[in-house]
Structure formats: structure tokens, C-alpha cells
Amino acid sequence: MRYQFFTNTPAHVHLYKHVIDELSEDGHAVSVLARDYGCTTDLLEHHDIDHTVYGPCGTTKWSLLGRLPQHYTHIIRHSREFDPDMVFGMGAYAAHTGALTRTPTVLVLDSEPTGLDHTVSMPFAETIVTPGAFRKDLGEKHYTFEGFKECAYLHPAVYEPAVDVHELLELDADERFGVVRFNAFGSHHDVGHAGFGRDERRALIKRLAEDLTVFVSDEGNDIDIDRLPARPYVAPPGALHDVLNEATLLVADTQTMVTEAALLGTPAIRSNSFVGANDMGNFIELEANELVYNHESFADVLETVDQLLSTPNLESLWNRRRDAYVNELENLTQIITELARSRGNTHSVAALEPRGNSSGRPARESRPSTPSQ
């Protein structure tokens, strides 16, 4: 069999990296198309995944639109030469490639607000796979599993820490640290949305620095770290999950890293304009299980920071919560690999259910209470 995977962002690399390895080891031909965005290509190289770059994309709003014709030209030319039997991706590039090459396409989706992407992608996909907590019904092609996209690489069956984090970050062996992640809000689905303001970012870092060594990952490079009690996060991108695994706390206005922290047993606070009544099912689900906090108000963010950092045995408490929750989730790498080996036959994958048969895990709408034993 010949399989083609799209890795448009670093998160996509993590999503498919173990599947790519398994199919390659089985002797199948695998082609990976990558967008030069953030550390996407660095991650592919780190994991020794052969790939073809179809074009660049910046982190500013609308930076993608002008490059679309060039991207599609390179993608279609490469795909026709490779001649895949199946295509895997997370959006329009994969779906349209499948349509133009008459190839069955499997989309793995987890974000309800990307309505435009769903509209232009869904008609061309043979199968759409989402977490059970996904709050939209995408039709008869829609299948769900118990878990999250991040279960493809952070499920206990596939994730093993590989780095001495304290040595890597030049910390004392018992030094507690936190990670702050600021989003650039430059993707097409981020238009009209925002996260922490400049003054809020500064106030957040100063508060965290009272109790923790603070590392800042700033996608848009908008903040002057030299003037703040923090260090820039400059570790290799392949070490990020090990860093999150050892962190005392994550505070972010982005999405993926919050889910990753939750699955690793690290308390996470998320605040951006997606939060509210129409928030994504993933984060409602994780909050209902007391693994993350979703706040619209910056004052609530600071209050929760105070609560968490004053909680005795915080790390062990969160690890117990994580173990109780994550051990019930599915290994998404196994699901995608089974789909590939069965040529997309969803009936052969026991962990998948038609969306109409399952509404996902029940999730409480309320915020978690103050952390307790």
C-alpha cells in the first residue's frame, strides 16, 4: 500500500509520527508532505521522517491565503507522481488532494470553530474521525473515539519520557518551573480571536515568577523577555512534551499544549476568546474532569494560579487525576494504523463508533472547584 500524510503544523507531525513509523516498518510506501510553518520541519527531521516541503506559511493573519495557489500546485504535482492508495490529513489540503487523485481520504479533526475548513473539506473525505467530545455532527462519514487527537502520541501506550528535563533546562534537580505559551493567532481559524494582552502577559509572568522559574514560549515574538523575570523556551522542539511532563504548571492562550499538559498530568490554565458558551468540546471535557481550567477573565487566571501554587502535593494530585482519566482513553495511533491497514474500513476498527451512535463522554459545564486532595 501507498500512504500519504499531511503535516501542516508541528501538532500534525506528532499526530502521525508513530503511524508513519509503523506503516514504514511494515514495508508500505509512505509520503509525507509538510508545510514550512513554525518548527514543523525541525520536528520531522528530529524524528528522522523523510518529507517533502510543499511551501511556507508565516504566523501572521492571512499569511496563508496568497500562497495557496503555489501550495496546491506543488501538492498535486507530488501526489500524482506518488500515486497514493490513501491520504491522511486534517483539512482542505488532504481532502482536495484525495478528490483530485481519486484517493480515499481520512480526516482527523478536533476543532469545532473551524467551520470554513469543515465546509471545504468534508464533501471530499471518505472518513472523518473526531474525539467523542466533539460537539458537531459532521454527517454519515463521521466516526468518534474516546480520547483526543493528542492520544496519538501521549497515550500511555506510546509515550515515554526521553530527556532529563532539569539538565536540559539547566535547573537544579528539585527546582519547580512553569511554562507560559503565547499564541500568535496567525492561522486562518484564529481570525477574530485573541489571547492575553501585552500588559496581561507581563503581569502573568511576574506573578508566576514569585513561585516558579518561568519559561516563555512566544509564537509571535511579541514580548521582551529580557525585561521580565523569565527565560525564553529554547529547548529542542522534540523535547517539549518531556518538559510539559515535568512542569509544575502551564498557562496558555493557545489550544494544543493545554490538552497535552492535561494528558501528561500537568495543571493547565487556558484563556482566550474561544472560551465561553460555544467552546470546543475537548476543553469542556477536560475541565469537567478537573484537569484544565478555561477562563475568560484574566482576574480568574491569576486567582487560579494562586490556588494551584498554594495546593499541597499539587503534582501528585494531578497525576492521580490524570491516571484515572487517561487510562480509559483509546490509543489513536492504533486506530489510525488499523484504518490504514484495512484500507479505510471503519467496521474493522472496534474503537470507532458512528457519530450518530455516540454523543461522546458526558461533560459538566461547571468550572472545577478549588484544587483539593
Secondary structure, 3 states (H helix, E strand, C coil): CEEEEEECCHHHHHHHHHHHHHHHHCCCEEEEEEEECCCHHHHHHHCCCCCEEEEECCCCCCCCHHHHHHHHHHHHHHHHHHCCCEEEECCHHHHHHHHHHCCCEEEECCCCCCHHHHHHHHHHCCEEEEECCCCCCCCCCEEEECCCCCHHHHCCCCCCCCCCHHHHCCCCCCCCEEEEEECCCCCHHHCCCCCCCHHHHHHHHHHHHCCCEEEEEECCCCCCHHHCCCEECCCCHHHHHHHHHHCCEEEECCCHHHHHHHHHCCCEEECCCCCCCCCCHHHHHHHHCCCEEECCCHHHHHHHHHHHHCCCCHHHHHHHHHHHHHCCCCCHHHHHHHHHHCCCCHHHCCCCEEHHHCCCCCCCCCCCCCCCC
